[in-house]
Amino acid sequence: MTTALATPAINPIVRWAFALLVFSIPFEFPERSFPIEIPTITAAVFLLTTPLALRACYARRPAALVWFLVYLYAFAVSAVWNARHAAATDVNNANYGAEVTKLFALLLQAVLVFWAAYNLFQSPRIARLTVVVLALAGTIRALLPVVGIARTTHAIWGGGERVTALGQNANNSAMILAAGFVVLLGLQYGAERPLLRPRWLVAPILALLGLSVVDTGSRGGIVALGAGLLPFMFSGARTLWLVVRNAVIAALAIGLVIFAAYRSDAVRRRFTESVESGALAGRERIYPSVLQMSRERPLIGWGPVNNKYELGLRLNERIFRRRDAHNLVLEVLSSTGLAGTIPFLAGLGLCCVGAWQARRGPHGILPLALLLVVVAANMSGNWIASKLLWLVLAYGLASMRYRGKDASGLPPPAAVLAGRPTPGRASDRAFREGWRSR
């Protein structure tokens, strides 16, 4: 039997910096003169504190991390190789080197956050506190437009508007709010121990988050929310009553979201256009063009950033000279080719396997449901540098180690009393000592 690595006590400064990073995720503020996003700043602060707890943050190096580092290497190789003939970028008078360096720095930061978060998430208690903070932050963010603080609207052609806050992208907002909805539902009905009792107390907050997703007008966000709710219908809980209860609650939540979307003229019109005419806000033109680009340069792609300008030229864009692939996989494929896509998907796949295996653990179906939300959202958008994406990947991968522990991270009492070896006992003892030191 392999013995788990003992995890040392975690410095409280590191814990609070990590909580600040998670809390800041819903509060991106793009329309500012300062060019760096708030989650990027808080992630930098968190990473700067990790030397205070190096072993606690970086002792474990999962296979998924290795694959993501290989992807970063392919990113760098593709960037250097395509720098010699980044014609599309040059035509638009863009600074190829500066833009690529900025994107690489963001991705490197995201991977480092993934690595540190994976290690911190070895404690189910820290993981639980993290998703609680995410749900709290999402709730506060959903309240902002309701109370009229930093409310942002975008008019839709044909009538109606999309509502966000702080000038955020509506699709990104929908992904974050949908994640908050799924976290709250999972904590109440998918985990061993509910966040609040009685469980129905969260119903008004769930309604707020669900309506906020619909108000963004994001079709991808609504679909992502539905994808995150589906696992609750097939949660495989320990008793038949729990299986039926979770399935009914998930079906009710999906039904209410569909009803709210149908009642919204703007959302109903957008879905109707998609079904009747195939209109996908330009994606119906983007996807074939990106696939054609990938066929032309299958090995190392068109280079990061340059692929976006090349796509803009092919679409004959007059306003948006630089167009995004609006799909995570197509973005990786067009920018780094198979050299970057294969390792990236390998790392992503390992995280999905971890979340799947964790469904019998103390966090239940939540890691898988949350992973489905962000993956589904990234099928109609590209948030590859989003801290939410990488934190959810780390959570899914780490959560498979929770089996045999309760929500506090301790092994089952029966196993301890019987003297049976438990793989995580040394690690759990260290974590208990670390939390006592607060």
N, C-alpha and C positions, 0 to 999 in steps of 0.2 A: 504494500500500500504506500502510495506517495504521500509524504507529509507536507501539508500546506506551509508556505513560508509564514513565519511569524511577522506580524505587522506592528511596528513600533507605535508608541503614542503619537498622536497627531497634534501638532502645535495649534493652539486656539487661533492664532493669527491666520494660519492656513485655512482653518475651518471657516472663519468668518469671511475671508477673501473669496473662498469658493462659493459660499452662500450669496455673497454680493454679485458674483458673476451670474449665478443662476437667476437671481432676482432681476437683474438688468436686462435679460433677454427680451422681454416684451416691450422694452422702452427704447427701441431704436428711434433716432431723431434725425432723419436724413436731411431735412431742409435747414441746415445750419451752415454758417461760414466755416466752422471748424470741420475739417474733412474726415476725421476719424470717428467711427461710430462708438456709442456708449458701451455695447458689449465687447468691442475690441479693446477698449480701455480697461474695463474690469477684468477681462481675460489676461491682459498684460500684468495688471496688479496681482492677480492670483498666481501667475507663473513666477513672478518676482518673489513671491513669498514661499514657493515650494522648496528652495534650499534650506529653509528652516525645518523641513521634514522630508528630506530626500528619499529615504528608504520607504516611508509611508506613501509617497507619491509615485515613485519610479522603480520599486523593487521588482515588480512583476512585469514581464514583457510578453504579452500574448501574441500568438501567431498573427492575429489580425493587424496588430501594430506593425509587424514586419512587412506585411503586404501593403499597408498604407505608406510606409517609408519607401518601398519599391515604386509605388505610384508617384511619390514626390520626386524620386530620382528620374523616372521617365518624363515627368513634367519638366524638369530642368534640362534634360537632354533634348527634348522636343523644342523647348524655348531657345536653346543655343543654336540648334540646327536650323530652325526656321528664321532666326534673326538675320540670316544672310539674304533671304528673299521674302521678307514680310511686306510684299508689295501692297496688299490691301491696307495695312496699317499706314504705310508711307503715303499712299494716295490721300488719306484723310488727315495727313499732317499730325498724326498722333505720335507720342513718344513711346515707342515699343518697349525699350529697356525699362523705363520707369513704371509703365503699367504692368509689365510682367513681374517685375520685382515686388511691386505692391501685392499682387495676387499671390505670388509664392509665399510672401511673408504671412499673409492671412491664412493660407492653407497650412503652413508650418505651425503657426500658432494653434490652429484648430486641432491638428494631430497631437501636439503636445498637451493640449487640454484633454483630448481623448485618452491619452496615456495616463495622465495624472488622475483623471476622473475614474478610469477603470480601477486603479489601485485604491482610491478612496471608497469606491463602491463595493469593495470586498466586504465591508460592513453593511449588512442589510439596514442597520439603523441609520447610518449616514445616507444611504440611498433613499430611504423613506423620507428623511428630513429634506433631502434635496427635491424630491417630487412634490412634497408639501409646499416648499418655497416656490416652486414653479407654478403650482396651482394658485397660490396666493397672489403672485405677481400677475398671472393671467387674469385673475378676477379684478384686480385693481385697474389693469389696462382696459378691460371690458367696460368698466364703470366710467372711464374718462369721457367718451362721447355722450354717454347718457346724462351726465351732470354738466355737459357743455365745456369741459376742459380740453383744450388742444384738439377739438373736433375738426376732422378734415373730411371733405366730401369731394367726390369726383363725378361729374355729370356723365351719364351714359347716353350714347346716341340712341334716339328713339324715346327718351324719357326715363326718369328715375335717376338715382344717384348711388354711389358706393361710399359707404361710411367707414372711415378709419380714424386714427388719432395720430398726432405728432407728425403728420405728413408721411406716414408709412405707406409702403406698397400694400395694396389691398390683399393680394394673394399671400404675401408673407405674413400679414396680420392674421389672415384666416388660418394659416398653418399653426401659428403660435396659439391662437385662441382655441382651435380644435384640440391641440395637445393639452391645454389646460382643462378642457371639458373631459377628455378621456382620463387624465390623471385623477381628477376629482371623482369621477364615476368608479374608476378602478380602486381608489383608496377606500371608497365606501362599500363596494359590492364585489370587488375582485380579489381583495387581499384578505389575509387571515383576521386582521384586526381593523375595524372601521376607523376612519378619522374622527367622526362625530357620532354620537348616539343621542336620540334615535337617528337612523340612517336618512330618513326623509328630510332632515334639516338642510341638506345641501340642495334640495330641489330648486329653490329660487336662484341659487348661484348657477346651477346647471342651466336653468332657463336663460339667465343673463348671458352666459357664455355661448349657448347655442344660437340665440338670436343675434349676438354680435358676429358670429361666423356668417350667418345669413346676410346681415346688413353689409358685410364687405362686398357682396355680390360676386364672390369668387366661386365659380363652378368647381374648380379644382379643390378649393378648401372644403366645400360641402361634401364632395366625394371622399376626400381624405378623412373627414370626420366619420362618414359612414363606414369607411374601411376600418377605422379604429374601433368602431362599435361592434362590428361583426364578430370578432373573437369572443365577446361576452355572451353571444348566443350559443357558442359551442365551447364553453369554458372548461368542461370536464371537471367540474367541482366534485368534492368528496361525497356528497349525498345527492339523491335525486331532487330533493327540495331545493337545494342550492342551484342545481342545474336549471330547473324550471324557473326559479326566481330570477336568475341572471338573464336567461333567455327572454323572459317577459319584459324585464326592465330595458334590455338592449333594444328589443323590438319596439317598445313604446318610445324610447328616445329617438330611434331612427324615424319612426312614424311622425313624431312631432317636428323633427327637423325638416322632413319632406313637406309637411303641412305648412310650416312657416315659410319655406322656400316657395311653395306654390302661391301663398298669399302675397308674396312680394312681387309686384308687377315687373320690376327690373330683373330679378332673378329668374322668374318664369319666362320672360322674354328671351333672356340669354340662353337658357336651356332649350327653349323651343327653336331658336335659330340654329343651335348646334345639331339638333335632331333632324330638322327639316331641310336645312341647306348645308350642313357640315361646317358652319362658321365657328371657328375656334379662336377668334381674336388674332388671326394671322398664323396660328400654329399649323393650319392646313397647308400653308405655303412653306413654312419654316422647316417642318420635319422632312419632307421630300428633298429639299435643298441640302440639309445637313447630311442626310444619308448619301446623297450623291457626292458631297465633299469627302465623306469618309471612304467611299469606294475609290476615289481618286488618290487619296493618300492614306492607305489602310494601316501602315506600320507605326508611324510616329505622328500622324495627323498634321494639321496646319499650324500648330503652335498655339500656346495659350494667348489669349487676347486677339491675336491675328485671325483666329477662326471666326471671331465675332465680326470683325471688319470685313472679312471675306464674305460672310453670310449677308451682311448689309449690302455689299455690291451685287451679289447674285439676286437679291430681292429687289434691286433697284430702289433702295430706300433714299428718299430725298430729305426726310426729316431726321429719322433715327439712323444715322450712318453706321452705327454699331448695333447689331441685333444679337440677342441671346438665343441659345438653342431651346430654351424653355423645356428642358428635359435633362435631368442629371446625367443619365447614361449617354445621351447624345452629346452633351457638353464634353464629357471625358473622352468619348470616342473621336470627336472632331478635333479636339485640341491636342491629345496625346496619342491617338491611334490605339491599336491593339496593345502596344507596349505599356500604355498606362491603364487601359480599360480592364485588362485581365487581372492585374494585381488589385485594382480598386474593387472590382466585383468580388474577388476572392475574399478580401477583408470584409466587405459588406455582407457576403454570404455567411461568414463565420459569426458575425454579430446576430444575424437572423436566426441561425441555428441555436445560439446561446439563448436568445429570447424565447424560442420555441421550447427548449428543454427546461426553461425556468417556470413553465406554466403550472407545475405542481408544487412550487416553492411558496414561501410566505408572502411574496408579492403577487402570486397568482398570475393571471393573464395580462396584468398591466404592462410589463416590459414588451410583450409581443404587440399588444394593442397600440402602445405609444410608438413603437417602431413602424407599424403599418401606417400610422398617421403621417409621419415625416417622409417615409418612402413614397406613399401615394401622392403627397403634395409635391414631391420632387419629380413626379412623372409628367406634370404639366408646368413645372417651374424648375429653376436651377438655383438652389440655395446651398451650393457645395461648401461655401465658407461659413455657413450659419453655425453658430455655437450650439444652437438647439439640436441640429442634426448630429453633431459629433458627441454631444452629451448623451443623447438617446442611444446612439450606437454603443457607447461605453456602458450604459446602463443595461442594455440588452445582453451584451457579452458577459458582463460581470454577474448578472442575476442568475445565471445557471449554476453558480457556486453556492446559492442560498439553500439548495435542497438539503433537508435535514436540520435546518435551523429555524427558529421562530423569528418573529419580526424584530426582536431585539438583537439578533445575531448570535444567540446562544444555542448550543446543540441541545437536542431533546433531553429532558431530565432522565428518562429511562435509560438512555445510552450512557449517561454519566454515572448513574447509580450502579449500572451493571458493569462498569469499568471497561466498556468496549471502546476501542480506539476510534476517535472521531477526527477526520482529516483537518478540521478547522479549529481544534481546541486551543492549540498554541496561539493561533492568530486571534481567536476570540478573546483569550485571556489578555492579550496585549491591547486589544481594542477597549476592553472593559477598563483597564488601567488608564488608557488614554482619555476616556470620557470622564473618569473620576477626577482627572486632573483639571477639569474645567473650573 
